[in-house]
Amino acid sequence: MNRQPKAISLISGGLDSMLATKVVMEQGVHVEGINFFTGFCVEGHTHAIRQKDRDRVKRNNALWVAEQLGIKLHIVDVIEEYKDVLINPKHGYGANLNPCQDCKTFMVRKALEWIESRDFDFIITGEVVGQRPKSQRKDIMPVVARESGAGDRLLRPLCAKILPPTLPELEGWIQREQLHDFSGRSRKPQMELAEHYGFKEYAQPAGGCCFLTDEPYSNKLVDLWQARGERDYEFDDIMLLKVGRHLRPRPHFKLIIAREEGEGRFLEGYRRSFTSLSTLSHNGPLALVDGKADDNDLELAARIVARYSQGRDAERVQVEVRDAGGSCRVMDIAPFLAADIADAWRV
């Protein structure tokens, strides 16, 4: 090759992708990072919303990794394209609703499109053989390379020595002996390598970066699909699933109730899209009504919201009901008292 080899590295914000990128950069390859935004990323959203996390350091880990490495990071919105991966995974789901294998194949395929349009040479991922049971088994890794179309242009530097040689190795762009043979679920080798490179304050190893691996979140998404009678979603849907207490007292509507001040402020931004309820006579949470609710439904909803207010023990609580158009009325109702029944409605 009469020029410097160029690679794109899939940067999740975790330690593995950070190390894999550094290993390749150490061999003189020009590397840039790419991060695909599906909308389901854990970091940033809830920590920025919740008042209880106000003192927590806020950062986008993918951007932080790119800064530590000194590389350019391309953030690509794939929200719409990712829907088919999540809703119709060819290889099924891993933990909860995470389409692990199909997700990896999708992202490598998108990275392949990226390098082909920009004259880059190969793709880097931070995968380790045996680290994840669904997508990082030794027998699955060739399937991802084949189905994504990347083939031998996909390099996994942290476990390359126990996999067949790839194009960058065969062409001499990368020296195989300078790659690694990590395997299994232990993160000790990665942490030792991080210490070698002087990396500190990196994201918690094996912490996960996707809400789809979270059981409560996945349950709420399934509930959303069942209530609407179709497996589809919009960006606002997946954001709202991350926030508040979700209760479904009746099949055709649910309540999203703020649990603290920060969540209340976030839900305020949706009052023009949903019917909302808030207590007037006592301090209490803001709640949104998701679904079609008649007057009887709204009375039940108001009683539930009153129960979560400081007027839960009062005989009567005034609750403002505001529709999406801004029209308001006030209900003077008795708070719902059956806490055990309310808990049974929790999505």
Beta strands, then each sheet from edge to edge (+ up, - down):
strand 1: 6-10
strand 2: 30-37
strand 3: 73-77
strand 4: 122-124
strand 5: 154-155
strand 6: 245-250
strand 7: 253-257
strand 8: 275-279
strand 9: 287-291
strand 10: 317-322
strand 11: 328-333
sheet 1: 3+ 2+ 1+ 4+ 5+
sheet 2: 6+ 7- 9+ 8- 10+ 11-
end
